[in-house]
Amino acid sequence: MTVTIKRAATPAVIGPAMAAGGLLCAGPAQASFLSGEALDTAANVISYIVLLIVPVIAIAVFWIVHVMPEKIAEKRHHPQKQAIHTLCLLSLAFGGLLWPLAWLWAYTKPIGYKVAYGTEKHDDFFIEAGEKARRNELEDEHLEHLLAELDRLEQHGALTPELKLVRARAQAARSGMPSASAPRPAGAA
């Protein structure tokens, strides 16, 4: 013997009845807390902001983001920072398509460059370190590392006259002589 239990149809009826009651009790809707001239003035101000200020901010943010790889390359003394700068400018011209490549390039360690030229740093790194050595702000360990790097550059034949001057100043700082008496390479002013 099976017993069948009948369910009441009340849940299926209650939902639509409550929705209909809510619609009948609703008051008039207000779209804005402003009305009349104040609403028109607010709409004009918002339209000027959207048409004039937002595009300027968007262009500035776009430009700042696309220059970031160049700034990162400068901070890290990347030896190919001029090429990264060029790629950033091309990325601006091509709507940002090249920006990820510039970003990745700025963070790469230039191993092939080191094999070819003997260093993975830009000349600016050595010039800044040479200035610190001239002012006696460079620790002995860093000074020895700087001189070793410059010697390695000289072995590769990549020591520019500017870097020869840096090397002379660093050697003068290591020996304790004042940097003004450091010999200047030929052609350096």
ABEGO torsion letter per residue (X at the ends): XBBBBBBBAAAAAAAAAAAAAAAAABBBBBABABBEAAAAAAAAAAAAAAAAAAAAAAAAAAAAAAAAAAAAAAAAGBAAAAAAAAAAAAAAAAGGAAAAAAAAAAABBBAAAAAAAGBABBAAAAAAAAAAAAAGABBAAAAAAAAAAAAAAAAAGABBAAAAAAAAAAAAAAAGBBAAABBBBBGBX
